[in-house]
Amino acid sequence: MFRIVNKILGKVSISLQTTKAYNKPVNAIFEMSNNCNLNCPLCNSGSLRRYYKHIQRGCMNFETFKAGLDKLLPELESILLYNWGEPLLNKELFICIEYANKNRVKTQLSTNMMLYTEEIGKKLVETELTKLIVSCDGISQETYEKYRQGGNLSKIIEGVDNLIEFKKKLKARTPLIEMQCIVFKFNENEMAEYEKFWKARGVDAVNFIRMSFMSKLGKDISLKLDYVPNNKEYQPYHPYGTLRKCDSLYNHVTIDWNGDWYTCCFPSGERKYRVGNLVSDNFWEVWNGEKYKYNRRLLKKQKSEGFYHETTCHDCTGIYPRKETNRYWN
Ligand SMILES: C[S@@+](CC[C@H](N)C(=O)[O-])C[C@H]1O[C@@H](n2cnc3c(N)ncnc32)[C@H](O)[C@@H]1O
């Protein structure tokens, strides 16, 4: 009931682009760890980490997770347990999944699988993680490691096979396993083969996604490394300099490993964009505080007024273009 009313209020707030939100968020990111064990060339937790030395790094502990989640219940419906880092680095991950489940919140992880063990597979099934996204951008070690630098494709194949086997043994429906491939120029001709390979092994879904430059620096690197695919459907979408209507300001929160609160996934860790701390601050004082109100007004009126707060909205590197816009990277 709470959730139905909350959703209706959310729809009204979004369609009118109200300055105050009359609902609570329905989905959230909880960054389990913003450290990573791979060196993906466009990622600020990976190869670009040296340019982001000012970002504090760590793993979210259960206390922070629980205190944060409790503030979003009972309206919150689903969470992503990752943002920029590798969630399997977090030793308290499984108690967090269990706690979310107990509170009827769906859970999703995205992982590079390098830390996967049979023991981890068992816990993913036992704690009833809803969905596991496996990041794998190639069908041979040569193509795969062009982006996932430091990764090992055989380890992914072994891990996924093990998890499928274990699910079968326990007759478990979850976690749903989704193989995710970012489409780059170097792998775009492998898409059919990739899909055939993973479907034959028994994964639940194969998902090809649009690449993102992730940042302006990432754009230069992508062009230098010739990453942008020819297929326009998968070319990065970067409406730099535009302000888009954004549902995230009404239905989403991004929570960093230390409880710091951001309006969306992109500025996570950059303190100038931080709007509060979900654990130590009062929820409504932040959710309808000056910073959020400024942001919502900015996107509605397309100009900045009164109180000023630094946002990334002008530089949004959103991966998915909205229907009403069609500006691509070039
Ligand atoms: C930054 S990763 C962190 C989670 C985990 N370490 C992983 O590799 O899945 C979060 C998600 O971003 C995706 N991702 C990474 N680089 C990307 C890019 N340049 N464009 C689009 N998505 C990207 C990953 O595939 C993953 O699903």
The ligand as a Gaussian input file, in Angstrom:
#p B3LYP/6-31G(d) Opt

LIG

0 1
 C       31.936000       0.673000     -13.384000
 S       31.247000      -0.942000     -13.265000
 C       31.484000      -1.405000     -11.605000
 C       30.912000      -2.775000     -11.279000
 C       31.801000      -3.976000     -11.565000
 N       33.154000      -3.768000     -11.201000
 C       31.686000      -4.421000     -13.004000
 O       32.693000      -4.378000     -13.712000
 O       30.612000      -4.830000     -13.406000
 C       29.516000      -0.640000     -13.295000
 C       28.881000      -0.893000     -14.631000
 O       29.371000       0.049000     -15.565000
 C       29.583000      -0.606000     -16.786000
 N       30.594000       0.146000     -17.538000
 C       31.909000       0.230000     -17.307000
 N       32.498000       1.014000     -18.204000
 C       31.529000       1.446000     -19.037000
 C       31.517000       2.291000     -20.186000
 N       32.620000       2.876000     -20.642000
 N       30.327000       2.498000     -20.787000
 C       29.195000       1.924000     -20.338000
 N       29.143000       1.135000     -19.255000
 C       30.295000       0.903000     -18.610000
 C       30.044000      -1.974000     -16.378000
 O       29.932000      -2.905000     -17.404000
 C       29.184000      -2.269000     -15.202000
 O       28.000000      -2.920000     -15.543000

